[in-house]
Structures are given as C-alpha cells and as structure tokens.
C-alpha cells in the first residue's frame, strides 16, 4: 500500500504545481483510500502545503518575484487563520468536518467551473465579433 501512497503524494504535488489543487485531492485520497481520519488527513495536507510553499518560495526568491509586503500580510493572516481553523476543527465532530470539507471542495470546483465557462464564452463572443468586422 505504501507505493500507492507515494504515487498519490507525487500526483498531488504535480497537480498542486500546476495550480489544480492537489492538496484537496490528497485529503480525499487519505480519507477514502488510505482510511485516515479527516483531522489527520487535513493535518498532513497542511504539512504537504508547507513543503510545497517552501520550494515555491525558493524559486521566487531566485527570480526576485516576491512582493514582500503582501507576502508578510498573507503569512500573518494565514498563520492566524490556521490557528483558528485548528481550534475549530478540534471542537467539531469528524462527520461534520468531512461534510464541511466536501462543501468547500464543491464550492471551489463550481466557482472555478463557472469562471472558466464565463471566460470561454466571452472569448468566443469576442472572436465572432472580430470575424464579422
């Protein structure tokens, strides 16, 4: 089973690097396939994200593409949000946590889908107008 865990981690990392949201898929894998408790899976996902962000930070430091003021604001508010989230997660049942995570994933996927269709349809309308001229 360990080989599947390694493959799942690699695929989640590759998807995260492409901006797909591999962390969410990793939580689904850990809870549904590896039969892990939701809290533990989300904790592993946070560690996974931390490792991914360190490697991304190294690349951005090298290319000097960091807005330090924004990075500091996001780091501070993200740390506070993580602490609040951990505190809330320990007070909520595992079942409710799983449902809330599922709703979050559906919302994120749905909003991305709507945005993509909107951009796609606006792009095609613009092309049709250009072709008519």
N, C-alpha and C positions, 0 to 999 in steps of 0.2 A: 504494500500500500504506500510505502514511502516514496516510491518512484512517481506515483501519481501526484503526491503532494509537491514534489519538486517540479514536475511538469506544470501543475496548476499555478505554483508560485511564479515560474518563468513566464507563463502565458499572461498572468495578471500583471506582471511587471511590464511586459511588452505592450499590452493594451493600455496600461497607465501611461507609458511613454508616448503613445500615440494620442493620448487625450480621451480615450474611450471610457475611462472609469474602471480600471481593472480592480481597484480596491473593493468596490461593491460586488463585483463578480467573485472576488476572493472570499468575501464573507458568505456568499451563497454557497460556494464550494465547501467551505469549512463547516457550515451548519448542516447542509443537506447531504453531502457525500462523506465527509470526514466525521459526521455526527458529533460536532462540537457544540457546546453551549454558546448561545448568542453573545453573551458578555465577553467570553474568552475569544471568540472569533473577531469581535469588534476591537478588542484589545490588540490582537495580532495584526489586524488591519491598520491600527494606528502606528504600530511599530514598523510595518511594511511601508506606510506612507512616510514615516520619518526617515527611513533609509533611502527611499526614492527621492525625497526632497534634499537630502544631503548631497546625493550625486548630481541632482539638477543644479543645486547651488554652486557646486564646483565648476560646472560647465559655464554658468552665468558669470561667475567671478572671473573666469579665464577670458570671456568675451566682453567683460565690463558692461553687462547689460542689466544692472540692478538699480532700481530706484530705491535708495536706502531709506528714505523717509517712509515711503509706502510699505517697504518690507518690515520696518520696525513696527508700524501701526498694525499690520496684519499679523505679525508674530505675537505681539502683546495681546491683541484681541482674540487671536486663535488659541493662545495658551489659556486665557480666561474662559473662553467658550469650552475648551476641552475639560477644564476642571469642573465647570458647571455640569457639563454633559456626563462626566463620570459620576458625579454626585447624584444626578437624577437617575442614571442607569442603575445604580445600586438600590434605589428606592422603588423601582418599577419591577413588576413581575417579568420573567423571561418571555412569557407568551405575549404580553403587551409590547415588549421591546421588539420582538420579532415582527409583530404587526406594524408597529411604527416604522421600522426599517423598511419593510415591504412597501408601505405607503410612500415613504421618501423616495425609494427607487422608482416607483411608478410615476411619481410626480416629476422627478428628474428626467426620466425617459420620455414621458409625454410632452413636457415642455420643450425638450430638445427636438422631438419629432415635429411638433407644431412649428417651431422656429425654422427647422430645415425645410419643411414644406412651404412655408411662407417665403423664405429666401429663394427657393427653387421656382415657385410660381411667379414671384416678382422678377426674377431673372429672365424667365421665358417671355413674360409680357413685354419687357424692355427690348428683347431681341425681335419680337414680332413687330413692334413699332419701328425699330431701326430698319427692318427689312421692307416695310411699307414705304418709307421715305424714299 
